[in-house]
Amino acid sequence: MNAKRRRAHDKLAALPGVRAVRRPVTSGGDDSFDLYYVRAGRKSRHPLLLIPGGPGAASVALYRGFRRRAATAGLDVIMVEHRGVGMSRYDDSGVDLPPEAVTIEQVVDDIAAVLDDAGVDKAVVYGTSYGSYLAGGFGVRHPGRVHGMVLDSPVLSAADIHAVRDATRRLLWDGADPETAELAPKVRRLVDDGVLTPAATNLATAVYGFAGPDLLNRQLDLLLAGRHLLWSAMDRVSRFVFDRKAPYRNEPDLVGRIAYRELNYGAAPDGRPLDPAVAYRESSSNATDFVAEPYDLANGMPNFRWPTVVVSGGRDLITPPEVARRVAMLIPDAVLVTLATAGHSIVDLRERAALDIVAALYAGKAGGLPARSAALDSRPAGLGIRALRWGVAAATTLEAALPLGVSRTAQHVTS
C-alpha cells in the first residue's frame, strides 16, 4: 500500500462507525487480514445490512451519503467492505489479497463474521444486483441470521444470461413492446452497419434503463445521421466509471473474476446479435472461464421463511424482470414489486423508493407494496441522478444542432 493510499485508508478508518474484524485470508488458512465494515444510525435489534452490486463496488466511502440519509430516516445500517476491495483489499503486509482469497463463499462468511462482531443476531438483508446473489447465498448458508430480505434487481444463477439475451432481443431487436417498437428497426440497422458493436449495444441497454426509450431513440437518430460525438463520450465515461479502478469506490481488478468464474458473466457467445456476454468478455481484464457457482439458489430459496420483497425495474436489461419474477415464485410468500419506468438497481437510481420499501418491510406492511408500485415508481431519483439525466438530454439536443462535421469527430463507436 503506497503512502497516498495509506492516508486515504487511515482517514476512512477514523470515520464514526468504521471497524475491522480479523478474517482468514483463505478458508482454513493460517494468515488473517483486516476486513472492514461500517455501522451508521441508532442501533437496533435488526439492522439493515446493505450489500451493494459489483463485484467491485466499495461500501465505506461510496455509500456515505446513503447511510446518512438512511440514518435520518431512522434506519440502523451495516455495510461490509467486500474482501479484495477498498479498505479490505490488503493482507497484513500491505500486499493485495491473492486470487484464492476472493470467492463468494468466503464473502458470505465474512458477512456472518461482521454480524458476530457487531453483536447482531439477525438482520434485514438488502442485496442489489450482484449483492442480491450474496444475500441469497447468505440466506442459504446462514438462515438463522436473516430477519427479512430485499432482493433488488436480483441475480438468480449462472443461467440468467439466457433471460438477459431474451429480454434484450425482444425489446431492442424485435421491438415487441410498444415503447421499443420504434427503436428496434434503428438498432438492427446500426448493428448491420457495424456501428453498434457489442460494447456499444450494452451502452444502449444502459441508456434505455437509465434514461428511458425516448432519449435512447434520440441517440439512435444521431448515430444514424453519422453523429457519434456524444455516444462516444458516454461510452468513455461508462468505462471510466464501471471498469476503471477508483480507489475506495470501485475496484473490480481483484474481485471481478468472481463474476466470470462463479456467475458466468462472460458466457459462451450464442452467435446471435445483441449478446451481452460478448461485451463482458471484450471489455473486462478479469474475463475467465466459468467454473461453477457456489450455491443452488433455485433449490435453496423455497426454504426461505422470512418476509422477502423482490424489487425489479421494468426497463432493467441487466437483470431483467423475468429473473425477478422467477425469484419471487421460488420464495414462499415473497412480494414482487415492479417499478415500470426504472432500470437496474433501485437503491442506487431510485433511493427514495428503496427506502420506502425497506420501511414497509420493517412495519410488516410489505404485502401492500404491489398496490403502491405506481407511486413508488413516481418517487424522484436523487439530485445527482436527475442532474446526470438532464445533462445527457441537453447534450443530445446540443449535438443535434451542431454542424455535422463537428459531430463526426468520433467516426466509430468502438468496443
For each residue, the residues with C-beta under 8 A, 3 or more apart:
1: 5 6 9 90 94
2: 5 6
3: 6 7
4: 7 8
5: 1 2 8 9 247
6: 1 2 3 9 10
7: 3 4 10 11
8: 4 5 11 12 247 248
9: 1 5 6 12 13 87 248
10: 6 7 13 14
11: 7 8 14 15
12: 8 9 15 18 60 61 86 87 248
13: 9 10 18 20 36 87
14: 10 11 18
15: 11 12 18 38 60 64
16: 40
17: 38 39 40
18: 12 13 14 15 36 37 38 60 87
19: 36 37 38 39 117 118
20: 13 34 35 36 37 87
21: 34 35 36 37 113 114 116 117
22: 32 33 34 35
23: 32 33 34 35 83 110 113
24: 27 28 29 30 31 32
25: 29 31 32 33 91 97 98 101
26: 29 31 98 100 101 106
27: 24 105 106 109
28: 24
29: 24 25 26
30: 24
31: 24 25 26 91 92
32: 22 23 24 25 92
33: 22 23 25 83 88 90 91 92 97
34: 20 21 22 23 87 88 92
35: 20 21 22 23 80 81 83 88 110 113 114
36: 13 18 19 20 21 60 80 81 86 87 88
37: 18 19 20 21 59 60 78 79 80 81 114 117 118
38: 15 17 18 19 59 60 67 78 79 81
39: 17 19 43 47 76 77 78 118
40: 16 17 67 68 70 71 76 77
41: 44 47 67 70 71 74 75 76 77
42: 71 74 76
43: 39 47 76
44: 41 47 76
45: 121 122
46: 120 122 123 124 147 148 362
47: 39 41 43 44 75 76 77 78 118 120 123 124
48: 70 75 76 77 78 123 124 126 358
49: 77 78 79 80 111 115 123 124 125 126
50: 59 63 66 77 78 79 126 127 128 131 347
51: 79 80 111 125 126 127 128 131 132 134 135
52: 57 58 59 62 63 79 128 129 131 348
53: 57 128 129 130 131 153 345 348
54: 57 82 85 129 130 131 250 252 255 259
55: 82 85 130 252 255 256 258 259
56: 85 250 251 252 253 255 256
57: 52 53 54 62 82 85 249 250
58: 52 61 62 81 82 85 86 87 248 249 250 251
59: 37 38 50 52 62 63 79 80 81 82 86
60: 12 15 18 36 37 38 63 64 79 81 86 87 248
61: 12 58 64 86 248 249
62: 52 57 58 59 248 249 250
63: 50 52 59 60 66 67 79
64: 15 60 61 67 68
65: 68 69
66: 50 63 69 70 77 347 351
67: 38 40 41 63 64 70 71 77 79
68: 40 64 65 71 72
69: 65 66 72 73 351 355
70: 40 41 48 66 67 73 75 77 355
71: 40 41 42 67 68 74 75 76 77
72: 68 69
73: 69 70 355 359
74: 41 42 71
75: 41 47 48 70 71 355 358
76: 39 40 41 42 43 44 47 48 71
77: 39 40 41 47 48 49 50 66 67 70 71
78: 37 38 39 47 48 49 50 114 115 118 120 123
79: 37 38 49 50 51 52 59 60 63 67
80: 35 36 37 49 51 59 110 111 114
81: 35 36 37 38 58 59 60 85 86 87 88
82: 54 55 57 58 59 85 86 88 107 110 255
83: 23 33 35 88 97 101 102 106 107 110 255
84: 88 89 96 97 101 102 251 254 255
85: 54 55 56 57 58 81 82 88 89 251 254 255
86: 12 36 58 59 60 61 81 82 89 247 248 249 251
87: 9 12 13 18 20 34 36 58 60 81 248
88: 33 34 35 36 81 82 83 84 85
89: 84 85 86 96 97 251 254
90: 1 33 93 94 95 96 97
91: 25 31 33 94 95 96 97
92: 31 32 33 34
93: 90
94: 1 90 91
95: 90 91
96: 84 89 90 91 254
97: 25 33 83 84 89 90 91 101 102 254
98: 25 26 101
99: 102 254 257
100: 26 103
101: 25 26 83 84 97 98 106
102: 83 84 97 99 106 107 254 255 257 258
103: 100 106 107 258 262 294
104: 107 108 133 134 137 258 262 293 294 295
105: 27 108 109 137 141 294
106: 26 27 83 101 102 103 109 110
107: 82 83 102 103 104 110 111 134
108: 104 105 111 112 134 137 138 141 142
109: 27 105 106 112 113 141
110: 23 35 80 82 83 106 107 113 114
111: 49 51 80 107 108 114 115 134 138 142
112: 108 109 115 116 138 141 142 145
113: 21 23 35 109 110 116 117
114: 21 35 37 78 80 110 111 117 118
115: 49 78 111 112 118 120 121 123 145
116: 21 112 113 119 120
117: 19 21 37 113 114
118: 19 37 39 47 78 114 115
119: 116
120: 46 47 78 115 116 123
121: 45 115 145
122: 45 46 144 145 146 147
123: 46 47 48 49 78 115 120 145 146 147
124: 46 47 48 49 146 147 148 149 150 358 361 362
125: 49 51 135 138 139 146 148 149 150
126: 48 49 50 51 131 135 149 150 152 347 354 358
127: 50 51 131 132 133 134 135 136 149 150 151 152 154
128: 50 51 52 53 131 132 152 153 345 346 347 348
129: 52 53 54 132 152 153 154 155 318 319 344 345
130: 53 54 55 133 134 155 259 263
131: 50 51 52 53 54 126 127 128 134 135 152
132: 51 127 128 129 135 136 151 152 153 154 155 319
133: 104 127 130 136 137 154 155 156 263 295 297
134: 51 104 107 108 111 127 130 131 137 138
135: 51 125 126 127 131 132 138 139 149 151
136: 127 132 133 139 140 151 154 156 295 297 300 301
137: 104 105 108 133 134 140 141 294 295 297
138: 108 111 112 125 134 135 141 142 145 146
139: 125 135 136 142 143 146 149 300 301 304 306
140: 136 137 143 295 297 300 303
141: 105 108 109 112 137 138 295
142: 108 111 112 138 139 145 146
143: 139 140 146 303 304 305
144: 122
145: 112 115 121 122 123 138 142
146: 122 123 124 125 138 139 142 143 149 304 306
147: 46 122 123 124 306
148: 46 124 125 306 307 308 361 362
149: 124 125 126 127 135 139 146 304 306 307 308 309
150: 124 125 126 127 308 309 310 311 354 357 358 361
151: 127 132 135 136 154 308 309 310 311 324 327
152: 126 127 128 129 131 132 311 345 346 347 354
153: 53 128 129 132 311 312 313 316 318 319 324 344 345 346
154: 127 129 132 133 136 151 310 312 319 323 324 327
155: 129 130 132 133 160 263 319 323
156: 133 136 159 160 297 298 323 326 327
157: 160 293 296 297 298
158: 161 262 263 264 267 290 293
159: 156 162 163 264
160: 155 156 157 163 164 319 323
161: 158 164 165 264 265 267 276 277
162: 159 165 166
163: 159 160 166 167 320 322 323
164: 160 161 167 168 276 317 318 319 320
165: 161 162 168 169 270 272 274 275 276 277
166: 162 163 169 170 320 322
167: 163 164 170 171 317 320 321 322
168: 164 165 171 172 173 201 205 274 276 317 320
169: 165 166 172 173 174 272 273 274
170: 166 167 173 174 176 177
171: 167 168 174 175 176 177 180 183 184 208 317
172: 168 169 175 180 183 184 187 201 204 205 208 274 317
173: 168 169 170 184 187 188 273 274
174: 169 170 171 184
175: 171 172 180 181 182 183 184 185
176: 170 171 180 181
177: 170 171 180 181
178: 181
179: 213
180: 171 172 175 176 177 183 184 208 213
181: 175 176 177 178 184
182: 175 185 186 213 217
183: 171 172 175 180 186 187 208 213 216 217 220
184: 171 172 173 174 175 180 181 187 188
185: 175 182 188 189
186: 182 183 189 190 217 220 221 224
187: 172 173 183 184 190 191 196 201 204 220 274
188: 173 184 185 191 192 273
189: 185 186 192 193 224
190: 186 187 193 195 196 220 223 224
191: 187 188 194 195 196 201 273 274
192: 188 189
193: 189 190
194: 191 197 412
195: 190 191 200 223 228 412 413
196: 187 190 191 200 201 204 223 413
197: 194 200 201 413 414 415
198: 201 202 275 276 278 279 282 415
199: 202 203 235 279 282 283 413 414 415
200: 195 196 197 203 204 231 235 413 414 415
201: 168 172 187 191 196 197 198 204 205 273 274 276 279
202: 198 199 205 206 276 279 280 283
203: 199 200 206 207 231 234 235 238 413
204: 172 187 196 200 201 207 208 216 219 220
205: 168 172 201 202 208 209 276 317 318
206: 202 203 209 210 238 318 343 344
207: 203 204 210 211 215 216 219 234 392
208: 171 172 180 183 204 205 211 212 213 216 315 317 343
209: 205 206 313 315 316 317 318 342 343 344
210: 206 207 343 349 389
211: 207 208 215 216 389 392 393
212: 208 215 216 315 341
213: 179 180 182 183 208 216 217 315
214: 217 218
215: 207 211 212 218 219 389 392 393 396
216: 183 204 207 208 211 212 213 219 220
217: 182 183 186 213 214 220 221
218: 214 215 221 222 396 400
219: 204 207 215 216 222 223 230 231 396
220: 183 186 187 190 204 216 217 223 224
221: 186 217 218 224 225 400
222: 218 219 225 227 228 230 231 396 399 400 407
223: 190 195 196 219 220 226 227 228 231 413
224: 186 189 190 220 221
225: 221 222 404
226: 223 404 407 408
227: 222 223 230 399 400 402 404 407 408
228: 195 222 223 231 232 407 408 409 410 411 412 413
229: 232 233 399 402 406 407 408 409 410
230: 219 222 227 233 234 392 395 396 399
231: 200 203 219 222 223 228 234 235 410 413
232: 228 229 235 236 410 413 414
233: 229 230 236 237 395 410
234: 203 207 230 231 237 238 392
235: 199 200 203 231 232 238 239 413 414
236: 232 233 239 240
237: 233 234 240 241
238: 203 206 234 235 241 242
239: 235 236 242 243 244 283
240: 236 237 243 244
241: 237 238 244 246 250
242: 238 239 250 252
243: 239 240 252 283 284
244: 239 240 241 250
245: 250 251 252 253
246: 241 249 250 251
247: 5 8 86 251
248: 8 9 12 58 60 61 62 86 87 251
249: 57 58 61 62 86 246
250: 54 56 57 58 62 241 242 244 245 246
251: 56 58 84 85 86 89 245 246 247 248 254 255
252: 54 55 56 242 243 245 255 256 284 286
253: 56 245 256 285 286
254: 84 85 89 96 97 99 102 251 257
255: 54 55 56 82 83 84 85 102 251 252 258
256: 55 56 252 253 259 260 284 285 286
257: 99 102 254 260 261 286 288
258: 55 102 103 104 255 261 262 263
259: 54 55 130 256 262 263 265 266 280 286
260: 256 257 263 264 265 266 280 284 286 287 288 289 290
261: 257 258 288 289 290 291
262: 103 104 158 258 259 290 291 292 293 294
263: 130 133 155 158 258 259 260 290 293
264: 158 159 161 260 267 290 293
265: 161 259 260 277 280 284 287
266: 259 260 277 280 281 284 287 288 290
267: 158 161 264 277 290
268: 277
269: 275 277 278 281
270: 165 275 277
271: 275
272: 165 169 275
273: 169 173 188 191 201
274: 165 168 169 172 173 187 191 201
275: 165 198 269 270 271 272 278 279
276: 161 164 165 168 198 201 202 205 279 280
277: 161 165 265 266 267 268 269 270 280 281
278: 198 269 275 281 282
279: 198 199 201 202 275 276 282 283 415
280: 202 259 260 265 266 276 277 283 284 287
281: 266 269 277 278 284 287
282: 198 199 278 279 415
283: 199 202 239 243 279 280 415
284: 243 252 256 260 265 266 280 281 287
285: 253 256
286: 252 253 256 257 259 260
287: 260 265 266 280 281 284
288: 257 260 261 266
289: 260 261
290: 158 260 261 262 263 264 266 267
291: 261 262
292: 262
293: 104 157 158 262 263 264 296
294: 103 104 105 137 262
295: 104 133 136 137 140 141 300
296: 157 293 299 300
297: 133 136 137 140 156 157 300 301 330
298: 156 157 301 330
299: 296 302
300: 136 139 140 295 296 297 303 304
301: 136 139 297 298 304 327 330 331
302: 299 330 331 332
303: 140 143 300
304: 139 143 146 149 300 301 308 331 332 334
305: 143 332
306: 139 146 147 148 149
307: 148 149 333 335 361 364 366
308: 148 149 150 151 304 331 333 334 335
309: 149 150 151 334 335 336 337 357 360 361 366 369
310: 150 151 154 324 327 328 331 334 335 336 337
311: 150 151 152 153 324 337 338 339 346 354 357
312: 153 154 316 319 320 321 323 324 325 336 337 338 339
313: 153 209 316 321 338 339 341 342 343 344 345 346 349 350
314: 321 338 339 340 341 342
315: 208 209 212 213 340 341 342 343
316: 153 209 312 313 319 320 321 342 343 344
317: 164 167 168 171 172 205 208 209 320 343 344
318: 129 153 164 205 206 209 343 344
319: 129 132 153 154 155 160 164 312 316 323 324 344
320: 163 164 166 167 168 312 316 317 323 324
321: 167 312 313 314 316 324 325 338
322: 163 166 167 325 326
323: 154 155 156 160 163 312 319 320 326 327
324: 151 153 154 310 311 312 319 320 321 327 328 336 338
325: 312 321 322 328 329 336
326: 156 322 323 329 330
327: 151 154 156 301 310 323 324 330 331 334
328: 310 324 325 331 334 335 336
329: 325 326 334
330: 297 298 301 302 326 327 334
331: 301 302 304 308 310 327 328 334
332: 302 304 305
333: 307 308
334: 304 308 309 310 327 328 329 330 331
335: 307 308 309 310 328 366 367 369 370
336: 309 310 312 324 325 328 370
337: 309 310 311 312 357 369 370 372 373 376
338: 311 312 313 314 321 324 373
339: 311 312 313 314 342 346 350 353 373 376 377
340: 314 315 373 374 377
341: 212 313 314 315 377
342: 209 313 314 315 316 339 346 349 350 353 377
343: 206 208 209 210 313 315 316 317 318 349
344: 129 153 206 209 313 316 317 318 319 349
345: 53 128 129 152 153 313 348 349
346: 128 152 153 311 313 339 342 349 350 353 354 357
347: 50 66 126 128 152 350 351 354
348: 52 53 128 345 351
349: 210 313 342 343 344 345 346 381 385
350: 313 339 342 346 347 353 354 376 377 379 381
351: 66 69 347 348 354 355 381 382
352: 355 356 379 380 381 382
353: 339 342 346 350 356 357 376 377 379
354: 126 150 152 311 346 347 350 351 357 358
355: 69 70 73 75 351 352 358 359
356: 352 353 359 360 372 376 379
357: 150 309 311 337 346 353 354 360 361 366 369 376
358: 48 75 124 126 150 354 355 361 362
359: 73 355 356 362 363
360: 309 356 357 363 365 366 368 369
361: 124 148 150 307 309 357 358 364 365 366
362: 46 124 148 358 359
363: 359 360
364: 307 361
365: 360 361 368 369
366: 307 309 335 357 360 361 369
367: 335
368: 360 365 371 372
369: 309 335 337 357 360 365 366 372 373 376
370: 335 336 337 373
371: 368
372: 337 356 368 369 375 376
373: 337 338 339 340 369 370 376 377
374: 340 377 378
375: 372 378 379
376: 337 339 350 353 356 357 369 372 373 379
377: 339 340 341 342 350 353 373 374
378: 374 375
379: 350 352 353 356 375 376
380: 352 386
381: 349 350 351 352 385 386 389
382: 351 352 385 386
383: 386 387
384: 387 388
385: 349 381 382 388 389
386: 380 381 382 383 389 390
387: 383 384 390 391
388: 384 385 391 392
389: 210 211 215 381 385 386 392 393
390: 386 387 393 394
391: 387 388 394 395
392: 207 211 215 230 234 388 389 395 396
393: 211 215 389 390 396 397
394: 390 391 397 398
395: 230 233 391 392 398 399
396: 215 218 219 222 230 392 393 399 400
397: 393 394 400 401
398: 394 395 401 402
399: 222 227 229 230 395 396 402 407
400: 218 221 222 227 396 397
401: 397 398
402: 227 229 398 399 406 407
403: 406 407
404: 225 226 227 407 408
405: 408
406: 229 402 403 409
407: 222 226 227 228 229 399 402 403 404
408: 226 227 228 229 404 405 411
409: 228 229 406
410: 228 229 231 232 233 413
411: 228 408
412: 194 195 228
413: 195 196 197 199 200 203 223 228 231 232 235 410
414: 197 199 200 232 235
415: 197 198 199 200 279 282 283
